[in-house]
Each structure stands twice: as C-alpha cells, then as structure tokens.
Amino acid sequence: YSIQEVDGAKLSIAKETNVINSLKGRVSGVHINSSSGGPAGSVFVAIRGNSSLAGNNQPLFVVDGIPINNDNLNQATLGGDGIKDINPDDIESVSVLKGPNAAALYGSRGANGVILITTKKGTKKGLGVTLNSNVTVETPNSIPTFQNTWAMGYDDDFSAWGTVTVNG
C-alpha cells in the first residue's frame, strides 16, 4: 500500500470546476476522468484500476474525518457528485490512500481506496479579506434538430395513422 499527499496550494493554482480534476497528473496510480457536464458535471475516479465488477469503483472521500457520499451513478437527477461542492481554496492538503491495507480504517467502504481532504483552520491574525473569482462561459457546439412532424397517436397506437412514407 502507499499514501501520497498533495498540498492544497497546488490545487488552487489552475481553477477547475471540480477540485478532484486538479489531482490529474499529481498522484500516481489514480485515474481521473471528468464528464462534459459543465459545472454540475461529475468526475470518475479509480485508484489502481477497477476493482469491482458491479461498476462502483469510486474511492471513499473523507473530509475532515467525515465520509462524503460521492455517488454519481444518478448524476442526471442529483446534479453531479458530492465532492464538487468543496472550494479548492479551503483545502489544506489531500492524501490518497491506495490499496485496501492503507484504507483498512474505513472498512469495506474504503476497499477502492480513500481520498482524505483536510480543510484549512481559522487563525487569529486580525482582519483580512481575500477575494478570489472564477468565471466559466459555455455555448453549445451545435443545437440539435427536433422531430416535430410525426406523433405517436392515441395510446401509442400507430395503426390509426396507416402507412407513413418519408421521402429521403
């Protein structure tokens, strides 16, 4: 097993819509594939390859000791995965526990590996203001054409329409 740590300052250099995208190329043995769903898109993460035939190969995400549900199997209805809501500027460090031995503390939930996220703690340095901004603008590549001519008929019964011929 192995443990690899990434400093939080490195994650906020290039802004990503999902903080996990910032781990690409920084942690060995971790495959990260982001969807094209824009800001609400989810990210697929596999540590040391796929380990389940059932399809759930996501590692367990733990933020300050609290497990986070990062289930993106129903991303169309949930609006992406749960880890996208974490601000990269609030992260102090990210540790990736690879292998079941490293993740033994988390039981079967950590069988696919664990990504530990430690957030920054407040300090008493006086009054301070930090401003950080990021803007994403997207336009569709092409607008789909819709079929508005033919309908399905009453109770999905096409027999009432007779034979339909379409000239191509």
Disulfide bonds with the S-S distance in Angstrom:
none
